[in-house]
Amino acid sequence: MSTVILESVLTCPHCGHAQKETMPTDACQFYYECPACHTLLRPKPGDCCVFCSFGSVPCPPIQQQRGCCG
């Protein structure tokens, strides 16, 4: 079993701001407000959370191939 990475860098598609965040292990994060431009990010169609859409690392359930909350 591989190690699960709990930190991901979210990059805002609107302004390009990148912010390191710790991912929740027990829930999906559907919304994230960019701290720079205050745009509310939502998952892209087909993705389960903002980390899978805009993060440098997919969320823990996807890393563990368990599927996600969606």
C-alpha positions as CSV (number, residue, x, y, z in Angstrom):
1,M,0.0,0.0,0.0
2,S,1.4,3.4,-1.0
3,T,1.6,6.4,1.2
4,V,-1.3,8.9,0.9
5,I,-0.3,12.5,0.2
6,L,-2.4,14.9,2.3
7,E,-1.2,18.2,1.0
8,S,-2.0,19.6,-2.5
9,V,-1.3,22.9,-4.2
10,L,-4.6,24.3,-5.5
11,T,-4.1,26.7,-8.4
12,C,-6.9,29.1,-9.3
13,P,-7.8,28.9,-13.0
14,H,-9.0,32.5,-12.9
15,C,-6.0,34.4,-11.5
16,G,-3.3,31.7,-11.3
17,H,-2.8,32.0,-7.5
18,A,-1.4,28.8,-6.0
19,Q,-2.0,27.9,-2.3
20,K,-0.8,24.7,-0.4
21,E,-3.8,23.2,1.4
22,T,-4.2,20.1,3.6
23,M,-6.9,17.8,2.1
24,P,-9.6,16.3,4.3
25,T,-9.4,12.5,4.7
26,D,-13.0,12.0,5.7
27,A,-15.0,14.2,3.3
28,C,-14.9,15.7,-0.2
29,Q,-14.3,19.4,-0.6
30,F,-16.7,20.7,-3.2
31,Y,-16.0,24.4,-2.8
32,Y,-12.8,26.5,-2.3
33,E,-12.6,30.3,-2.3
34,C,-9.4,31.6,-3.9
35,P,-7.6,33.7,-1.3
36,A,-6.3,36.1,-4.0
37,C,-9.3,36.8,-6.2
38,H,-12.1,35.3,-4.1
39,T,-13.5,33.2,-7.0
40,L,-15.5,30.2,-5.6
41,L,-14.0,27.1,-7.3
42,R,-16.2,24.1,-7.9
43,P,-15.1,20.7,-9.2
44,K,-15.0,20.3,-13.0
45,P,-17.6,17.9,-14.5
46,G,-16.5,14.3,-13.8
47,D,-14.3,15.2,-10.9
48,C,-15.3,14.6,-7.3
49,C,-13.8,17.6,-5.6
50,V,-11.7,20.8,-6.0
51,F,-8.5,18.9,-5.3
52,C,-9.1,16.5,-8.2
53,S,-9.9,19.5,-10.5
54,F,-7.4,22.1,-9.5
55,G,-4.9,20.4,-7.1
56,S,-1.4,19.2,-7.7
57,V,-2.4,15.9,-6.0
58,P,-5.8,14.1,-6.2
59,C,-7.8,13.7,-3.0
60,P,-7.0,10.8,-0.6
61,P,-9.9,8.5,-1.6
62,I,-8.9,8.8,-5.3
63,Q,-5.2,8.2,-4.4
64,Q,-6.3,5.0,-2.6
65,Q,-8.5,4.0,-5.6
66,R,-11.6,3.9,-3.3
67,G,-13.6,6.3,-5.4
68,C,-14.8,9.5,-3.9
69,C,-17.9,11.0,-2.2
70,G,-19.6,12.0,-5.4
